[in-house]
Amino acid sequence: MMKEYNISTLISDDAHHIDDIGNEFKRIEKNLTEMNYTNRWKLNRE
């Protein structure tokens, strides 16, 4: 449904320990790619 309406996705993290931050990002990116969902925002820390 989100793809139909061109809704952007922002992958975020709710880790409860600093060592867990970002642990699931690669899996989520893979899932979105497999669904052919390309409308997402990516914020990079500079």
C-alpha positions in Angstrom: 0.0 0.0 0.0 2.8 2.4 0.8 4.3 1.8 -2.6 1.0 2.6 -4.3 0.8 6.0 -2.6 4.6 6.7 -3.0 5.1 7.0 0.7 8.8 7.4 1.7 10.3 5.1 4.3 12.9 6.1 6.9 14.7 3.3 8.6 15.4 4.2 12.2 16.6 2.4 15.3 15.2 2.0 18.8 18.2 0.1 20.2 18.4 -0.1 24.0 22.1 -0.7 24.0 24.8 1.3 22.1 26.3 -2.0 20.7 22.9 -2.8 19.1 22.5 0.4 17.0 22.1 -0.4 13.4 22.2 -4.2 13.8 19.1 -4.7 11.7 19.7 -2.1 9.0 21.1 -4.5 6.4 18.3 -6.9 6.9 15.7 -4.2 6.5 17.4 -2.8 3.4 17.4 -6.3 1.9 13.7 -6.8 2.6 12.8 -3.4 1.0 14.9 -4.3 -2.0 13.3 -7.7 -2.4 9.9 -5.9 -2.3 11.2 -3.6 -5.0 10.5 -0.6 -2.7 12.9 2.1 -3.5 11.3 5.2 -2.1 13.2 5.7 1.2 15.2 8.4 2.8 18.7 7.8 4.0 20.3 10.2 6.5 24.1 10.1 6.9 26.0 11.4 9.7 28.8 13.7 8.6 
